[in-house]
Amino acid sequence: MQKLGLDYLDLYLIHQPMNNYYGAWQAMEELFAAGKIRAIGVCNFYPDRLTDLCMNARITPMVNQVELLPFFAQTGAIENMKSLNVQPEAWGPMAEGKHGIFIHPVLTEIGQKYGKTAAQVALRWNAQRGVVIIPKSTHRERMEENFNIWDFALSEEDMTAIAALDLGRSEIIDRSTAETAGRTRKENLRMRLLLGSDAVNFVRKEPESRLDELKAWEQVSIRSDF
């Protein structure tokens, strides 16, 4: 908090259901109770892991940020989240440009009816499913385009046509595999970079005095949004 210059975080998320995420969740519950975090949640929790955590936690996750896009709709997962009173949030709603999403014929044809781009149609589709969307861009014009999706609504026919694009599998990363689990340590190292220059030195050089701290850090992978 001191390094961020903040008194509290708006949202704090466990990045994935690996390592000691139950211990991490208990710590986050305490931070939430202390007013240090306004909302706590998780990322990349499939229905089985999310349901299990909800059944064993004092505080139900408020958000589950997962891969949600036209090519990986995860309709069942969204229904599961809503039944648990967990807000679905989409990362990668543009599929990282895969499958020509920005010029996809189905999305483009639908967009022409409303004077919108394929990207805007993809975002609006998720929004109408009750999903919070967090597209990323470094270009101002694209940011403005992403915001401009609230002056039209997709028809039921449109929603069905987009849902038919679902391939039923992750288009970016499948977090259910052993290979993904093996990359967890590398992801943890990247997360340390968010902590500032001291963390960079920590990653480059791990003196004997910090081995215990390193071992403790490697037990969980956490993401913060503020």
C-alpha positions in Angstrom: 0.0 0.0 0.0 2.8 2.4 0.9 4.6 1.7 -2.5 1.3 2.3 -4.3 0.6 5.5 -2.3 -2.9 4.3 -1.4 -4.9 3.8 1.7 -7.0 1.0 0.2 -7.5 -1.0 -3.0 -10.8 -1.1 -4.9 -10.4 -4.7 -6.0 -7.9 -7.5 -5.1 -7.9 -10.8 -7.0 -6.3 -14.2 -6.7 -4.8 -14.7 -10.1 -5.5 -18.5 -10.5 -6.5 -21.5 -8.4 -3.0 -22.8 -7.8 -0.7 -23.1 -4.8 -2.1 -22.1 -1.4 -5.0 -20.1 -2.6 -7.1 -21.0 0.4 -4.6 -19.4 2.7 -4.4 -16.4 0.4 -8.2 -16.1 0.5 -8.3 -16.1 4.3 -5.7 -13.3 4.4 -7.8 -11.3 1.8 -10.9 -11.8 4.0 -9.0 -10.2 6.9 -7.9 -7.3 4.7 -11.4 -6.8 3.5 -12.7 -6.8 7.1 -10.1 -4.3 8.0 -11.2 -1.9 5.2 -7.9 -2.2 3.3 -9.7 -3.7 0.3 -13.1 -2.6 -0.9 -13.8 -5.9 -2.9 -12.1 -9.2 -3.1 -12.4 -11.8 -5.8 -10.6 -14.4 -8.0 -9.5 -15.0 -11.5 -9.6 -18.1 -13.8 -11.6 -20.2 -11.4 -13.6 -22.8 -13.3 -17.0 -23.8 -11.8 -15.8 -26.6 -9.7 -13.0 -24.6 -8.0 -15.3 -21.5 -7.6 -18.1 -23.5 -6.0 -15.7 -25.3 -3.6 -14.2 -22.0 -2.5 -17.6 -20.4 -2.0 -18.7 -23.4 0.1 -15.6 -23.1 2.4 -15.1 -19.3 2.6 -16.4 -16.8 5.1 -16.8 -14.2 2.4 -17.9 -15.2 -1.1 -15.7 -13.9 -3.9 -17.3 -10.8 -5.4 -15.8 -11.2 -8.8 -14.4 -14.0 -11.0 -12.4 -12.7 -13.8 -12.1 -15.3 -16.6 -11.7 -15.7 -20.3 -15.0 -14.7 -21.9 -15.3 -14.0 -25.6 -17.4 -15.1 -28.6 -15.1 -18.0 -29.3 -15.1 -19.2 -25.7 -18.5 -18.2 -24.3 -18.4 -20.2 -21.1 -22.2 -19.9 -20.7 -22.4 -22.6 -18.0 -19.6 -20.9 -16.0 -21.5 -17.6 -16.1 -24.7 -19.3 -14.9 -22.6 -20.9 -12.1 -21.2 -17.5 -11.0 -24.6 -15.9 -11.0 -26.0 -18.7 -8.9 -23.3 -18.1 -6.4 -23.8 -14.3 -6.5 -20.3 -13.8 -8.1 -19.9 -11.1 -10.7 -18.5 -12.4 -14.0 -15.7 -10.3 -15.4 -14.0 -10.8 -18.8 -10.4 -10.6 -19.5 -9.3 -10.9 -23.1 -12.7 -10.1 -24.5 -11.1 -9.4 -27.9 -9.5 -12.8 -28.0 -6.1 -11.0 -28.4 -7.1 -10.6 -32.1 -7.3 -14.3 -32.8 -9.7 -15.7 -35.4 -9.7 -12.3 -37.1 -12.2 -11.1 -34.5 -11.8 -7.4 -35.7 -13.0 -8.3 -39.2 -15.0 -11.5 -38.4 -17.9 -11.7 -41.0 -20.6 -12.5 -38.4 -19.6 -9.7 -36.1 -19.0 -7.3 -38.9 -22.4 -8.0 -40.5 -24.2 -7.4 -37.2 -22.2 -4.2 -36.6 -23.2 -2.8 -39.9 -26.9 -2.8 -38.8 -26.0 -0.5 -35.9 -23.1 1.5 -37.3 -20.6 -0.3 -35.0 -17.4 -2.2 -35.5 -16.9 -5.9 -34.9 -15.0 -5.1 -31.8 -17.9 -3.1 -30.4 -20.3 -5.9 -31.2 -18.1 -8.4 -29.3 -18.0 -6.1 -26.3 -21.7 -5.4 -26.3 -22.5 -9.1 -26.5 -20.6 -9.7 -23.3 -22.1 -6.7 -21.6 -25.6 -7.9 -22.4 -24.8 -11.2 -20.8 -24.2 -9.3 -17.5 -20.4 -9.5 -17.8 -18.0 -6.8 -16.8 -15.6 -6.2 -19.7 -12.0 -4.9 -19.4 -10.6 -4.4 -22.9 -7.0 -3.1 -23.2 -5.6 -0.6 -25.6 -2.8 1.9 -25.7 -4.5 3.9 -28.5 -6.8 6.7 -27.5 -9.2 6.2 -30.5 -9.6 2.6 -29.7 -10.3 3.4 -26.1 -13.0 5.8 -27.2 -14.4 3.1 -29.5 -14.5 0.6 -26.7 -16.5 3.0 -24.5 -19.0 3.7 -27.3 -21.1 0.6 -26.9 -24.0 1.9 -24.7 -26.1 3.5 -27.4 -27.4 0.3 -29.0 -28.6 -3.1 -28.1 -28.1 -6.4 -29.8 -31.3 -8.4 -30.7 -31.9 -11.9 -29.5 -31.1 -13.1 -33.0 -27.8 -11.3 -32.9 -27.0 -12.7 -29.5 -27.7 -16.2 -30.8 -25.6 -15.8 -33.9 -22.6 -14.6 -31.8 -23.1 -17.5 -29.3 -22.9 -19.9 -32.2 -19.2 -18.9 -32.7 -18.3 -20.6 -29.4 -15.5 -23.2 -30.0 -15.9 -24.6 -26.4 -12.2 -24.2 -25.5 -9.8 -21.6 -24.4 -8.3 -19.5 -27.2 -5.5 -18.0 -25.1 -4.5 -20.3 -22.2 -6.0 -23.5 -20.7 -5.4 -23.2 -17.0 -6.7 -26.8 -16.4 -3.5 -28.5 -17.7 -0.4 -29.7 -15.9 1.7 -27.6 -18.2 0.0 -24.4 -17.1 0.5 -25.3 -13.5 4.2 -25.7 -14.1 4.4 -22.1 -15.3 3.0 -20.8 -12.1 6.4 -19.9 -10.6 7.3 -17.8 -13.7 4.0 -15.9 -13.4 4.7 -15.2 -9.7 8.1 -13.7 -10.7 6.3 -11.4 -13.2 3.8 -10.3 -10.5 6.7 -9.2 -8.3 7.6 -6.6 -11.0 4.3 -4.8 -10.1 5.8 -4.1 -6.7 8.5 -1.6 -7.9 12.2 -1.4 -8.2 12.9 -3.2 -5.0 11.0 -6.2 -6.3 13.0 -6.1 -9.6 16.2 -6.4 -7.6 14.6 -9.1 -5.6 13.9 -11.1 -8.8 17.4 -10.5 -10.2 19.2 -11.4 -7.0 17.9 -13.4 -4.2 20.2 -13.0 -1.2 20.2 -15.5 1.6 18.4 -13.1 3.9 15.3 -13.1 1.6 15.0 -16.8 0.9 12.2 -17.3 3.5 10.4 -14.3 2.0 10.8 -15.8 -1.5 9.4 -19.2 -0.4 6.4 -17.5 1.2 5.7 -15.4 -1.9 5.8 -18.5 -4.2 2.9 -20.0 -2.3 0.4 -17.8 -4.0 -0.1 -15.7 -7.1 -2.2 -12.6 -6.5 -3.4 -9.8 -8.8 -4.6 -6.4 -7.8 -6.9 -4.0 -9.7 -7.3 -0.4 -8.4 
